[in-house]
């Protein structure tokens, strides 16, 4: 499990990216890079990290499901993800 502070920081960054997205796009289109430097660093979408929505784990993230591989395996084994079954041959 990721620390709660890491999860909170990620949520804070996501809100900031959303808040400044329009202003950022406008400045980039104009080519005004001096004004772009004045926007907070955490407003850049590059600083976001894909994290598991359940555990907060940053590695092994499955974009389609929004969770990490460990949580995916556990939920799939319990039959809690529709359309996913364990393969056997």
N, CA, C and O of each residue as an XYZ file, in Angstrom:
356
protein
N       0.833     -1.182      0.000
C       0.000      0.000      0.000
C       0.883      1.252      0.000
O       1.878      1.341      0.720
N       0.488      2.193     -0.816
C       1.196      3.468     -0.842
C       0.800      4.288      0.379
O      -0.271      4.100      0.957
N       1.687      5.199      0.757
C       1.380      6.056      1.885
C       0.203      6.953      1.516
O       0.026      7.320      0.354
N      -0.587      7.297      2.507
C      -1.746      8.156      2.275
C      -1.320      9.516      1.740
O      -2.050     10.135      0.966
N      -0.145      9.985      2.147
C       0.336     11.284      1.669
C       0.612     11.252      0.167
O       0.405     12.245     -0.530
N       1.085     10.092     -0.332
C       1.350      9.969     -1.769
C       0.044      9.989     -2.558
O      -0.047     10.616     -3.613
N      -0.963      9.296     -2.032
C      -2.275      9.288     -2.687
C      -2.875     10.696     -2.693
O      -3.425     11.136     -3.702
N      -2.768     11.395     -1.566
C      -3.313     12.745     -1.458
C      -2.595     13.704     -2.397
O      -3.222     14.573     -3.003
N      -1.283     13.546     -2.517
C      -0.498     14.403     -3.409
C      -0.924     14.202     -4.858
O      -0.996     15.155     -5.635
N      -1.203     12.960     -5.209
C      -1.631     12.639     -6.573
C      -2.990     13.283     -6.882
O      -3.193     13.834     -7.964
N      -3.901     13.205     -5.930
C      -5.233     13.808     -6.096
C      -5.110     15.321     -6.236
O      -5.785     15.932     -7.064
N      -4.248     15.915     -5.427
C      -4.031     17.361     -5.477
C      -3.475     17.783     -6.836
O      -3.900     18.789     -7.404
N      -2.521     17.002     -7.354
C      -1.948     17.311     -8.672
C      -2.995     17.181     -9.769
O      -3.048     18.010    -10.678
N      -3.828     16.148     -9.691
C      -4.860     15.938    -10.714
C      -5.829     17.116    -10.756
O      -6.234     17.551    -11.834
N      -6.200     17.628     -9.592
C      -7.098     18.789     -9.543
C      -6.437     20.020    -10.139
O      -7.077     20.803    -10.841
N      -5.140     20.186     -9.850
C      -4.418     21.347    -10.348
C      -4.247     21.278    -11.867
O      -4.348     22.299    -12.548
N      -3.990     20.089    -12.396
C      -3.867     19.912    -13.847
C      -5.174     20.293    -14.522
O      -5.180     20.968    -15.551
N      -6.278     19.855    -13.934
C      -7.597     20.159    -14.503
C      -7.882     21.661    -14.450
O      -8.434     22.225    -15.394
N      -7.504     22.305    -13.346
C      -7.776     23.729    -13.154
C      -7.020     24.586    -14.165
O      -7.567     25.563    -14.677
N      -5.767     24.232    -14.458
C      -4.923     25.051    -15.328
C      -4.880     24.561    -16.776
O      -4.153     25.142    -17.582
N      -5.618     23.531    -17.133
C      -5.523     22.939    -18.472
C      -5.844     23.947    -19.571
O      -5.112     24.052    -20.555
N      -6.925     24.680    -19.405
C      -7.341     25.630    -20.439
C      -6.323     26.766    -20.595
O      -5.957     27.133    -21.712
N      -5.878     27.306    -19.483
C      -4.899     28.398    -19.515
C      -3.584     27.927    -20.121
O      -2.955     28.645    -20.898
N      -3.179     26.725    -19.760
C      -1.940     26.141    -20.264
C      -1.999     25.947    -21.783
O      -1.050     26.278    -22.493
N      -3.117     25.410    -22.273
C      -3.287     25.184    -23.719
C      -3.260     26.507    -24.483
O      -2.679     26.600    -25.564
N      -3.897     27.530    -23.905
C      -3.938     28.844    -24.557
C      -2.528     29.436    -24.674
O      -2.149     29.947    -25.728
N      -1.765     29.364    -23.597
C      -0.404     29.907    -23.611
C       0.515     29.139    -24.549
O       1.375     29.729    -25.202
N       0.336     27.837    -24.616
C       1.159     27.034    -25.530
C       0.833     27.358    -26.980
O       1.726     27.418    -27.825
N      -0.456     27.569    -27.269
C      -0.862     27.903    -28.635
C      -0.299     29.255    -29.056
O       0.089     29.441    -30.209
N      -0.258     30.192    -28.121
C       0.293     31.514    -28.419
C       1.815     31.490    -28.503
O       2.422     32.370    -29.112
N       2.418     30.495    -27.900
C       3.881     30.418    -27.874
C       4.480     31.304    -26.793
O       5.656     31.662    -26.853
N       3.672     31.651    -25.815
C       4.111     32.523    -24.725
C       4.718     31.672    -23.613
O       4.048     31.362    -22.627
N       5.972     31.298    -23.770
C       6.609     30.382    -22.835
C       7.045     31.067    -21.544
O       7.237     30.404    -20.525
N       7.202     32.397    -21.579
C       7.547     33.113    -20.352
C       6.385     33.068    -19.360
O       6.592     32.865    -18.164
N       5.180     33.256    -19.855
C       3.999     33.198    -18.988
C       3.728     31.756    -18.562
O       3.197     31.512    -17.478
N       4.088     30.821    -19.405
C       3.895     29.402    -19.089
C       4.769     28.995    -17.898
O       4.408     28.098    -17.137
N       5.907     29.651    -17.744
C       6.806     29.360    -16.625
C       6.209     29.786    -15.277
O       6.610     29.282    -14.228
N       5.254     30.711    -15.315
C       4.655     31.216    -14.076
C       3.550     30.307    -13.536
O       3.125     30.458    -12.390
N       3.087     29.370    -14.355
C       2.076     28.402    -13.895
C       2.773     27.418    -12.956
O       3.928     27.065    -13.194
N       2.096     26.967    -11.891
C       2.725     26.022    -10.957
C       3.208     24.749    -11.648
O       2.604     24.296    -12.621
N       4.294     24.179    -11.144
C       4.860     22.972    -11.743
C       3.889     21.803    -11.696
O       3.815     21.015    -12.640
N       3.147     21.687    -10.606
C       2.229     20.563    -10.463
C       1.021     20.666    -11.389
O       0.199     19.751    -11.427
N       0.900     21.755    -12.129
C      -0.188     21.904    -13.086
C       0.138     21.222    -14.411
O      -0.701     21.176    -15.311
N       1.351     20.694    -14.534
C       1.746     20.010    -15.750
C       1.251     18.561    -15.730
O       1.466     17.856    -14.744
N       0.596     18.110    -16.794
C       0.098     16.733    -16.817
C       1.200     15.682    -16.798
O       0.938     14.517    -16.496
N       2.419     16.076    -17.115
C       3.539     15.143    -17.108
C       3.851     14.671    -15.683
O       4.383     13.578    -15.488
N       3.523     15.486    -14.711
C       3.834     15.150    -13.324
C       2.846     14.172    -12.697
O       3.056     13.722    -11.571
N       1.776     13.840    -13.407
C       0.827     12.850    -12.901
C       1.407     11.452    -13.053
O       2.169     11.183    -13.982
N       1.044     10.574    -12.142
C       1.528      9.191    -12.166
C       0.319      8.282    -12.086
O      -0.555      8.477    -11.242
N       0.265      7.288    -12.961
C      -0.827      6.326    -12.886
C      -0.681      5.500    -11.624
O       0.349      4.860    -11.410
N      -1.703      5.512    -10.792
C      -1.681      4.754     -9.544
C      -2.943      3.913     -9.437
O      -4.001      4.274     -9.952
N      -2.802      2.776     -8.751
C      -3.934      1.890     -8.490
C      -4.967      2.644     -7.662
O      -4.616      3.301     -6.682
N      -6.235      2.555     -8.048
C      -7.276      3.272     -7.319
C      -7.583      2.633     -5.971
O      -8.188      3.274     -5.112
N      -7.177      1.382     -5.772
C      -7.447      0.686     -4.513
C      -6.263      0.821     -3.550
O      -6.423      1.278     -2.419
N      -5.087      0.423     -4.006
C      -3.926      0.387     -3.109
C      -2.990      1.578     -3.268
O      -2.205      1.856     -2.362
N      -3.049      2.286     -4.385
C      -2.148      3.408     -4.624
C      -0.813      3.000     -5.211
O       0.080      3.834     -5.360
N      -0.663      1.720     -5.547
C       0.601      1.208     -6.094
C       0.882      1.843     -7.459
O       0.000      1.869     -8.317
N       2.125      2.364     -7.675
C       2.439      3.014     -8.937
C       2.926      2.059    -10.029
O       2.884      2.403    -11.210
N       3.383      0.875     -9.650
C       3.926     -0.073    -10.629
C       2.879     -1.123    -10.974
O       1.991     -1.414    -10.174
N       2.990     -1.681    -12.160
C       2.089     -2.751    -12.573
C       0.668     -2.262    -12.770
O      -0.282     -3.006    -12.527
N       0.511     -1.031    -13.203
C      -0.799     -0.412    -13.380
C      -1.432     -0.883    -14.684
O      -0.787     -0.861    -15.732
N      -2.676     -1.303    -14.622
C      -3.416     -1.724    -15.819
C      -4.401     -0.612    -16.173
O      -5.398     -0.401    -15.482
N      -4.105      0.084    -17.249
C      -4.858      1.276    -17.627
C      -6.331      0.996    -17.889
O      -7.184      1.815    -17.547
N      -6.639     -0.142    -18.488
C      -8.022     -0.470    -18.828
C      -8.901     -0.572    -17.584
O     -10.060     -0.157    -17.598
N      -8.340     -1.128    -16.509
C      -9.118     -1.362    -15.296
C      -8.873     -0.303    -14.224
O      -9.690     -0.148    -13.316
N      -7.767      0.422    -14.314
C      -7.456      1.455    -13.344
C      -6.919      0.920    -12.026
O      -6.928      1.624    -11.016
N      -6.452     -0.328    -12.033
C      -5.904     -0.940    -10.827
C      -4.586     -1.631    -11.154
O      -4.249     -1.836    -12.320
N      -3.843     -1.989    -10.101
C      -2.566     -2.658    -10.319
C      -2.791     -4.155    -10.547
O      -3.890     -4.670    -10.338
N      -1.751     -4.828    -10.971
C      -1.853     -6.249    -11.313
C      -2.212     -7.105    -10.111
O      -2.920     -8.101    -10.261
N      -1.741     -6.741     -8.917
C      -2.025     -7.523     -7.722
C      -3.513     -7.481     -7.380
O      -4.131     -8.508     -7.099
N      -4.068     -6.281     -7.410
C      -5.494     -6.126     -7.110
C      -6.340     -6.772     -8.212
O      -7.388     -7.359     -7.942
N      -5.867     -6.655     -9.452
C      -6.594     -7.267    -10.569
C      -6.693     -8.774    -10.382
O      -7.758     -9.367    -10.556
N      -5.577     -9.378    -10.028
C      -5.545    -10.832     -9.854
C      -6.478    -11.266     -8.729
O      -7.211    -12.247     -8.855
N      -6.439    -10.524     -7.638
C      -7.287    -10.863     -6.493
C      -8.772    -10.719     -6.828
O      -9.572    -11.601     -6.513
N      -9.136     -9.607     -7.466
C     -10.536     -9.367     -7.810
C     -11.024    -10.343     -8.884
O     -12.164    -10.804     -8.834
N     -10.162    -10.654     -9.852
C     -10.546    -11.591    -10.912
C     -10.744    -12.998    -10.345
O     -11.657    -13.710    -10.764
N      -9.902    -13.399     -9.402
C     -10.036    -14.719     -8.792
C     -11.321    -14.842     -7.990
O     -11.921    -15.915     -7.919
N     -11.738    -13.732     -7.387
C     -12.978    -13.728     -6.613
C     -14.211    -13.524     -7.488
O     -15.337    -13.560     -6.991
N     -14.004    -13.309     -8.796
C     -15.120    -13.133     -9.726
C     -15.780    -11.771     -9.627
O     -16.958    -11.635     -9.955
N     -15.051    -10.767     -9.186
C     -15.623     -9.437     -9.001
C     -15.422     -8.518    -10.201
O     -15.910     -7.388    -10.202
N     -14.704     -8.994    -11.229
C     -14.537     -8.228    -12.457
C     -15.318     -8.931    -13.543
O     -14.950    -10.043    -13.923
N     -16.382     -8.336    -14.060
C     -17.212     -9.000    -15.060
C     -16.445     -9.276    -16.361
O     -15.707     -8.425    -16.857
N     -16.635    -10.460    -16.889
C     -16.041    -10.828    -18.174
C     -14.623    -11.343    -18.068
O     -14.022    -11.676    -19.089
N     -14.072    -11.422    -16.886
C     -12.703    -11.891    -16.706
C     -12.737    -13.216    -15.966
O     -13.329    -13.330    -14.893
N     -12.092    -14.220    -16.556
C     -12.015    -15.516    -15.889
C     -10.582    -16.027    -15.960
O      -9.816    -15.634    -16.839
N     -10.235    -16.885    -15.050
C      -8.893    -17.440    -15.001
C      -8.718    -18.437    -16.139
O      -9.573    -19.292    -16.369
N      -7.600    -18.314    -16.845
C      -7.348    -19.211    -17.958
C      -6.783    -20.545    -17.456
O      -5.993    -20.588    -16.513
N      -7.200    -21.606    -18.098
C      -6.611    -22.920    -17.792
C      -6.609    -23.737    -19.070
O      -7.555    -23.665    -19.855
N      -5.568    -24.505    -19.284
C      -5.482    -25.341    -20.473
C      -4.748    -26.607    -20.189
O      -4.579    -27.437    -21.082
